[in-house]
Structures are given as structure tokens and as C-alpha cells.
Amino acid sequence: MIEEFKTFIARGNVIDLAVGVIIGSAFTAIVKSLTDYLINPLIGIFLGKIDLSNLKFTIGEATFKYGAFLNSVINFFIVAIVVFFLVKIINRVIHTELDEEEVEETPDLSEQYLSEIRDLLKEQAKK
């Protein structure tokens, strides 16, 4: 059972996932800081309030803090936009590398003919 666990943990996918979760949580903290300290005050200037997280309304005994919800929505959109651009860049790099490998692997027709002619000339020279 311990050997199976070692094999499971040693798989690349599990380690990649763990690294992704750790990086993602650190990135979320950065985005939250960006939203709380830079973007929300900027939006607050236009709304006449400095801190969106304090926006709330009450109905009877219930208090609805919709400002905190707005902060979460802004955080989500920032993370989504950054992840979108990262995936787009990574896909572009991967496809460029794959295209270069395909180009290197398949020589054009003239190169094939020239290499065949060269090989034939070498064989004739040996005779």
C-alpha cells in the first residue's frame, strides 16, 4: 500500500496539480490585494464611496453586504482574464514549437530529390 501511494504521488500529474494549487492560491492573494487596494478605490471614486466592501443594505433584521460580493466578482473577473491570457500565450508557444518540429521533420520534395541524387552519385563513384 505504501508503494502504491509513492507511485501515485510520484506521478507528474499529481505534482503538477499541487504546484498549480499553490501558485493559484498565491496568485489569488495578489489579485485580491490588487482589487482591494487599487481597483476598488478607483471605482469608489466614481461611486462617491472609497470602500466598496462597506456597501450594504438592510431589510428588517437582515443585512446584505453586496459590496463584499462586488469585490469577489471583480476578483473573479481579474483572475479569469489573466488565466485566459496565460492559456492563450501558452497555447501559442506550444503550437509554434509543434509547427517548428513538423517543419524540421518533413523536408520539402526538392530536398528529398537532391539527397537521393547525392546518394546515387556516391554509389556510382564507389563502382
Summary of the structure (lengths in Angstrom):
residues: 127
radius of gyration: 29.2
end to end distance: 66.7
largest distance: 104.4
contacts: 268
relative contact order: 0.06
helix: 83%
strand: 5%
